Amino acid sequence: MVKIGVLSIMVGHIAIENNEKYNTDGLPSTLSRKIVTDLLRNDLGFEGLVITDAMNMEAVTQFQSPSLKAIEAGCDIVLMPSDEAKLINSVKEKMDKDQEFREQVYESVKRVLRVKLGIIRYS
């Protein structure tokens, strides 16, 4: 469990190997749903904000659409995307096509607003 009172966690751009359950298959943790959603949200019960490290770093820029992949993985806030306008358009397009993704983005927005308004709830 993540200690109560932790408002946010920044996910690093590190790949995880030699871990049967959380191997990121060569992806940085930031882009891995196994890490962001399965480990942080589901297994550790973290309800706060998951924030990426800077998305203009070489560790992630070698992947196609890394900022969108980070959101797909479950990150709530993307720091320093290489092309913000392109990211916004990609997110909107995916939300139009994918109901599950749209709901995930709405949950991220709710988490951000709760922190901004000081309305934090912990299970």
SULMOHU-V622604 format. One record per residue. D_FIRST is the distance of its C-alpha to the first C-alpha in whole Angstrom. Layout:
BEGIN
d_first = <D_FIRST D_FIRST>
END
This chain:
BEGIN
d_first = <0 4 6 9 12 11 14 14 13 16 16 19 22 21 22 20 22 22 19 20 17 16 20 21 25 26 24 22 19 20 22 20 18 16 14 14 14 13 10 9 10 10 8 4 6 7 10 12 15 15 18 20 22 26 27 30 29 31 28 28 31 33 31 32 31 28 27 27 25 22 22 23 20 18 18 19 21 24 25 29 30 33 35 33 36 36 32 32 35 33 30 33 35 31 30 34 34 30 29 26 25 27 24 22 23 24 20 20 23 21 18 21 23 20 20 23 24 22 21 17 15 12 11>
END
